[in-house]
Amino acid sequence: MQSGLYHGSDMRKKSDTAQILVNKIAAAERQLGKAIKMSLRGEDELAIHTLGAAAYSMLRDLNQQRGRNELEDAFRHALFSLAGEIASGRTNKVRKPFSKSAYMVGLIHDVVDKIKAGEVSSADGLSVSISEAQQRAHWKKFNGPANFLKHADHDSEKLLSLDTIDNDLLLISACASYAKLMGEHTPETEIYVLYRCGDNPEWRGSEIYESKAGARFRELPPEKRREYCLNLLEKNYSGLKTLE
């Protein structure tokens, strides 16, 4: 059966009645993969944000349908990571900006005690709860730039400050959400995690950090790392195991 597509083009032949169907996960995967490649190429920040935000929104919804709360999961992992630094002896104090909150400092040290006592060994062992009002306020602020780029019915005179766009945070959050949903990475999300976290000591022991790609990444000067990651993707990179 013909695909219904011209070779090298996304234009559909009018005479071809075959349908090409895409589910939500596939759509989010394609949008996120494209946004990552655009980011590594240094392309337009607004276009990257539009694609990345659309993908992340679908991934959050799909995870929520499976009983996972995106914001609580992120807070749980951040809390365990911060406490783990202290429990392991890598640092003896809470990092900023959390150190400015007496509540957060106390919460982190409670987790430190649980880790040292063997009561908690992973972020999934922590129980956290964020109120609906706090979650709505967070997502309203987080989704602000994406909504600006998507609608013009009630705010046609509004302006967007480019300082509010953080595509690094958006894309790494979307990568984590995809991996949580699917239990694995795509080549694009894997490479983006390498790009963002490949020299982060907190990732020691992870497959991405310990891979040959990770070792090569850390050997390069910072200004060469983006190019290295992009080259991997453009050479039909299909996973860390292919580099072993």
Helices and strands as residue ranges (DSSP letters): H 24-40, H 45-65, H 70-87, G 98-100, H 102-116, G 123-125, H 132-142, H 144-150, G 162-164, H 167-182, H 187-197, G 201-203, H 207-210, H 212-219, H 222-234, G 240-243
